[in-house]
Amino acid sequence: MKNYTVITGASSGLGDAFAHEFARRGHPLILVSLPHEGLNGLARQLASRYAVRVLYYEADMSQRPAIDEFTAWIETQNIKIDILVNNAGIGGSSAFQEADADYLDRIIQLNVRGTALLTRALIPLLLQNPHAYILNVSSIAAFSPLPYKMVYPATKAFIYSFSVGLHAEFRERGLRVCVVHPGAMPTNPDIKARLDRQGWLGRLSATSPRYVAQHAVRAALAGSTVIVPGFVNQLNYWAFRYLPRQAVALLASRVIRRELALA
Ligand SMILES: NC(=O)c1ccc[n+]([C@@H]2O[C@H](COP(=O)([O-])OP(=O)(O)OC[C@H]3O[C@@H](n4cnc5c(N)ncnc54)[C@H](OP(=O)(O)O)[C@@H]3O)[C@@H](O)[C@H]2O)c1
C-alpha cells in the first residue's frame, strides 16, 4: 500500500492541480486548506475519479497550534506519509505603505513560519520511509527583489534558501527537498486580473497550474532539486540571475506600476 502525500493549500489553484497530479499517479492524499473551502467535495471527487484514498484536514497552516494538532492527528491515525508538498502561500501587489499591516504579517506567517514549522513537524514521519521527499513551492520572484510586491519575494527567497539548505542536510538520510519556482499562473481572481492588465506580456509569461504541477512532480522524481517550469519562466530565471539586480528591479517597477495603475 502506498504512503500518503500531504498537500497544503489544496482547495484551489496550484494545490488543486498537485492533488490531481498525485492522485492520477495513484498516491493516497491528505489535502489541507483553510476551513469551509470545499475540501470535502474535492476529496470525494478525487477519490472517485482516480480510485485513491483521500483524507482532508481543515486548518490555518500559518498557526503553530494548528500545525501541532495536524501532526498529532496524523500520528494518532498512524498514517504513513512520504511526500510533503508545501504549497499554501499568499502574496499580492501593493505600494508598501498602503499594504495592510495584518496582511503583511499573514504573508510572513504562512509563507515563512508555516512552511518552516510544518516541515519541522513532519520530517520525523517522512524519515520513516525510504525515498521520501518534500516539494516546496517558491516563485520566480525568489530570484530578484521586486518593488510593489511587499514582503512576498523575500518570503519566496526564504523558501528557496531553506529548501536548498535542508536538501544538503537530509539527502544522506534518504530525504530529498525540492523547490519549484513557478511564474505567473492564472489561479485566483487577483492574479487573473493582473495578467489581463499585462495584455500580451501576461499571456506570454503565464503557465497553467496543471502544467506546473505535472512538470514539478516529473522533475522531482527525476532527481531535480531546483525546478523552474516553462520556457519564458526559464528566460526570466536567467535574466534575474545574470542582469544587475537594480536594473531588474527598475524594469519590474515599470511593469508593476502599470498593472497597479499607478502614475
Ligand atoms: N499564482 C501564481 O501566479 C503563483 C506564482 C508563483 C508562485 N505561486 C505560489 O503557488 C502557491 C499556490 O498559489 P495559488 O496561486 O494556487 O494560490 P491560490 O489559488 O490563492 O490558492 C492558495 C491555496 O492556499 C490555501 N491557503 C491560503 N491560506 C492558507 C492558510 N493560512 N492555511 C492553509 N491553507 C491556506 C488556500 O486555501 P483556501 O481556499 O482555504 O483559502 C488555497 O487552497 C503559493 O505558494 C504561491 O505563492 C503562485
The ligand as a Gaussian input file, in Angstrom:
#p B3LYP/6-31G(d) Opt

LIG

0 1
 N       -0.451000      32.027000      -8.969000
 C        0.743000      32.493000      -9.245000
 O        0.929000      33.326000     -10.158000
 C        1.947000      31.982000      -8.484000
 C        3.218000      32.228000      -8.989000
 C        4.325000      31.741000      -8.311000
 C        4.145000      31.041000      -7.134000
 N        2.908000      30.831000      -6.639000
 C        2.772000      30.092000      -5.389000
 O        1.977000      28.934000      -5.611000
 C        1.300000      28.577000      -4.396000
 C       -0.178000      28.414000      -4.689000
 O       -0.657000      29.642000      -5.197000
 P       -2.046000      29.772000      -5.963000
 O       -1.893000      30.864000      -6.947000
 O       -2.521000      28.441000      -6.377000
 O       -2.933000      30.344000      -4.764000
 P       -4.491000      30.304000      -4.530000
 O       -5.228000      29.940000      -5.766000
 O       -4.824000      31.610000      -3.872000
 O       -4.600000      29.112000      -3.515000
 C       -3.959000      29.222000      -2.289000
 C       -4.283000      27.986000      -1.502000
 O       -3.657000      28.118000      -0.226000
 C       -4.666000      27.949000       0.752000
 N       -4.380000      28.751000       1.915000
 C       -4.314000      30.096000       1.984000
 N       -4.034000      30.467000       3.242000
 C       -3.928000      29.313000       3.959000
 C       -3.656000      29.034000       5.317000
 N       -3.413000      30.018000       6.198000
 N       -3.618000      27.753000       5.723000
 C       -3.877000      26.740000       4.851000
 N       -4.124000      26.954000       3.548000
 C       -4.152000      28.218000       3.120000
 C       -5.932000      28.376000       0.097000
 O       -6.979000      27.759000       0.790000
 P       -8.407000      28.443000       0.886000
 O       -9.068000      28.118000      -0.420000
 O       -8.956000      27.724000       2.047000
 O       -8.205000      29.918000       1.095000
 C       -5.756000      27.815000      -1.288000
 O       -6.033000      26.438000      -1.297000
 C        1.606000      29.694000      -3.399000
 O        2.653000      29.304000      -2.563000
 C        2.030000      30.852000      -4.294000
 O        2.889000      31.758000      -3.641000
 C        1.775000      31.284000      -7.290000

